[in-house]
Amino acid sequence: RLANVMRSVSSEFEDALVTQEQACHLPVSPDGLPVIGCVDGVGGAYIASGHSCWGILNAPATGLAMAELILDGASSSVDLSR
């Protein structure tokens, strides 16, 4: 059901392959690092996800980094290169 909602949000996701499904709602990237930055190939789209259980703790820094990225084109307060 969520895949259908995702596809209805943007045509960019029409052919997106769902590679994993799980019951919990704790987003974690494969390497354990948050995914923060521009979405490749989708102009004006940004993502800040995958913080695991540290999302609330990291939210202020993530919010600042996202604001800088969106408004200034780069984050100066947080290194997003990794």
N, C-alpha and C positions, 0 to 999 in steps of 0.2 A: 504494500500500500504506500509506503513512503517513497519507493522508487517512482510510482505514478505521480505523486505530488511533486517530486523533484523534477520530473520531466515536464510537468505542466507549468513550472515556474520559468523555465527557459528552454528555448529550442536547442541551446548548446548541449543540453543533457539528453536529448532524444535518443541518441545511440549509445549513451554511457553504459558501460558494463558494471554491474554490481558485483564486486569481487569478494565481498564478505558480508555476512549478516550475523548479528548477535543480539541477545536479549537485553543486555545492559545498555545504558545511555552514558557511558564514560568514554568520550572521544580520546583516543590515543593514536598517534602516528606510529608507523612501523619502527622508527628509530627512537621513539619516546620523546622527541622534541616537538613543541608546538609548531603548527603550520601557520605562518604569519606572512602575509604579503599579497602581491597582485596575483590574480588568476591568469595564467598564461593563455593567450589567445582570446580572452574575453575582456574587451575594453571596459574600464570603469568598474570591474568586479574585484573585490578583495576578500580575503579570508583570514580569520583568526580563530583557530580551532585546535583541538588535540592537546589541551593542557592537562589532561588526566585529572587527578584529584586536586591539582594545584591551580585550577582555573580561578577560584575566588582570590587566592593569594596573589596571582600574577595579573589579575584583571586591570589594576591601575596602570601598570607598565605597558601592558598590551594595548590598552585604550590610547595611551599617549603615543605609542609607536604607530598605531593605525592612524591616528589623527595627523601626525607628522607626515606619514607616507601619503595619505590622501591629499592633504593640503599643500605640502611642500615637495612631494615627489620622492622623498627619502626620509628615513628615520634617523634623527641625530642623537636621540637619547638612548636607543637600544640598538645593538648590533643585530641586524636581521640577515646577515650574510650566510649564516650556517644553515 
